[in-house]
Amino acid sequence: MLFTADAAGPLAVTATWTQDDGGGGKCTGSASTTLQVQAATRMPRLKDERAVEHLHPNLKFDLLWRYGTNLGPTADLDPVTIMARGVNRPRLPGAKVPFRTATVPLRVGDPGFSGVKQRHISLPRWTVTTGGDHSAFYVDGDAQHLPMTNVPLGYEVEVFQSGRLIAHLRLAGRCNSTVCQMQTVKVQLT
């Protein structure tokens, strides 16, 4: 049985059932108890998944990155919001460039929940992909359709849960189909 409480504290639970009484008839029963629900823990800090896999990532040169975490049994399962924006320039996007947004529901029963569905945010020359469920969450970035010659790009990605900033990535520079040369690399993981 799986259920979700909206807040920490006491939660009264009653179960009622019908069963065979052993003589061809039916009988009903019920049981009640009060559970002490603990507050959910914050999502664990996102980790550089490529570093965990010993791929020696370097955001200054890599064409892709991935940050993720395993949530654990008591993690906050409120939806995670990813906001991203980008420009075709070797600088960070300015305040006038709008964010594109994707939301990842983590809790079974939340609107839009699907443990296998990925959400994509397309930016100029870059795609941000995200997904997750009750056990894990990830966000990754990948260069898209780059020529052999260097082309400029800059992008910003923010990840929020319950109003709290989880990750903030800002990169700008030039990339080609084999390598990036980022002049600006700013990563904040909380």
C-alpha positions in Angstrom: 0.0 0.0 0.0 1.3 3.4 -1.0 0.0 6.7 0.1 1.2 10.3 0.4 0.7 12.7 3.3 0.6 16.5 2.6 2.4 17.4 5.8 4.4 16.0 8.7 2.6 15.0 11.9 0.0 12.5 13.0 -2.0 10.8 10.3 -5.0 8.6 11.2 -5.4 5.5 9.0 -8.3 3.1 8.9 -8.5 0.0 6.8 -11.8 -1.8 6.2 -12.2 -5.2 4.5 -14.7 -8.0 3.7 -13.7 -11.6 4.0 -15.2 -15.1 3.9 -16.3 -16.2 7.4 -15.5 -19.8 6.8 -19.1 -20.9 6.8 -20.1 -19.6 3.4 -21.0 -16.1 4.6 -19.2 -12.8 4.6 -18.0 -10.7 7.5 -16.3 -7.3 7.7 -13.5 -6.1 9.8 -11.6 -2.9 10.3 -8.5 -1.6 12.0 -7.3 1.9 12.8 -4.0 3.4 13.8 -2.2 6.7 13.9 1.1 7.0 12.1 3.7 9.7 12.8 4.6 11.1 9.4 8.1 12.6 9.2 8.9 15.5 7.0 10.5 14.7 3.7 14.3 15.2 3.4 15.7 17.6 0.8 16.7 16.2 -2.5 20.4 15.0 -2.2 22.9 17.2 -3.9 23.2 16.6 -7.6 26.5 14.8 -8.6 28.4 15.0 -11.9 27.4 11.5 -13.3 30.2 11.5 -15.8 32.8 11.9 -13.0 31.2 9.1 -11.1 31.6 6.9 -14.2 35.3 8.0 -14.4 34.9 9.7 -17.7 37.0 12.7 -16.6 34.5 15.4 -17.5 35.6 19.0 -18.1 32.7 21.4 -18.7 35.2 23.7 -20.5 35.7 21.2 -23.3 32.8 18.6 -23.1 30.0 18.4 -25.6 27.7 16.9 -23.0 27.2 16.8 -19.2 24.9 15.0 -16.8 24.0 15.7 -13.1 21.8 13.4 -11.1 21.1 11.8 -7.8 19.4 8.9 -6.2 16.5 10.2 -4.0 16.3 7.6 -1.2 13.2 6.5 0.7 12.5 9.8 2.5 13.3 12.4 -0.2 11.0 15.3 -1.1 9.0 14.2 -4.1 7.6 17.6 -5.0 8.0 18.3 -8.8 11.3 19.6 -10.0 11.3 22.6 -12.4 14.0 23.1 -15.0 14.4 26.5 -16.6 16.8 27.0 -19.5 17.7 29.7 -22.0 20.4 30.2 -24.6 21.8 32.4 -27.3 23.9 32.0 -30.5 26.6 34.2 -29.1 29.8 33.4 -27.0 28.2 35.0 -24.0 25.6 34.2 -21.3 22.0 35.0 -22.2 20.8 38.4 -21.0 17.8 39.2 -18.9 15.7 39.8 -22.0 16.1 36.2 -23.2 13.1 34.2 -21.9 13.5 30.9 -20.1 11.9 27.7 -21.4 10.5 25.5 -18.7 10.0 21.8 -18.1 8.5 20.2 -14.9 9.3 16.7 -13.8 6.8 15.1 -11.4 8.5 12.6 -9.1 5.5 11.2 -7.2 3.2 8.4 -8.5 -0.2 10.0 -9.0 1.0 13.5 -9.7 -0.2 15.0 -13.0 2.1 14.1 -15.8 4.0 11.5 -13.9 5.7 8.8 -16.0 8.9 7.2 -14.7 10.2 6.8 -18.2 9.2 10.1 -19.9 12.0 12.5 -20.7 11.4 16.2 -21.0 13.5 18.2 -23.5 14.3 21.9 -23.7 15.8 22.9 -27.1 18.2 25.9 -27.1 20.3 27.2 -29.9 22.8 24.5 -30.5 22.1 22.8 -27.2 19.5 20.5 -25.7 18.7 20.1 -22.0 17.0 16.7 -21.2 15.6 15.8 -17.8 13.6 13.0 -16.1 13.1 11.2 -12.9 10.7 9.2 -10.7 10.4 8.4 -7.0 13.9 6.9 -6.9 16.1 9.2 -9.0 16.4 12.5 -10.9 18.7 13.8 -13.5 19.3 16.7 -15.9 21.8 16.6 -18.8 22.9 18.9 -21.6 24.1 17.9 -25.0 25.4 19.8 -28.0 23.2 19.6 -31.1 23.9 19.8 -34.9 27.3 21.4 -34.6 29.5 21.9 -37.7 33.2 21.0 -37.9 34.0 24.7 -37.4 33.6 26.6 -34.2 30.3 28.3 -33.6 29.3 30.5 -30.6 26.8 29.6 -28.0 25.9 30.5 -24.4 23.3 29.0 -22.1 21.9 29.0 -18.6 20.1 26.2 -16.8 18.4 26.5 -13.4 16.9 23.6 -11.4 14.3 24.2 -8.6 12.3 22.1 -6.2 9.8 23.6 -3.7 11.2 27.0 -4.5 14.8 26.0 -3.6 17.6 26.3 -6.2 19.2 22.9 -6.6 21.5 23.7 -9.5 22.6 26.6 -11.7 24.8 26.1 -14.7 26.0 29.0 -16.9 28.3 28.3 -19.9 29.4 30.4 -22.9 32.0 30.0 -25.6 32.4 28.2 -28.9 31.9 24.6 -29.9 32.4 22.4 -32.9 31.3 18.8 -33.6 34.2 17.4 -31.5 35.0 19.8 -28.7 33.9 22.9 -26.9 36.1 25.8 -25.8 34.0 27.6 -23.1 35.3 30.9 -21.8 32.7 31.1 -19.1 31.9 28.0 -16.9 29.9 28.7 -13.7 28.3 25.8 -11.8 26.4 26.1 -8.5 25.1 22.9 -6.8 23.3 23.3 -3.5 
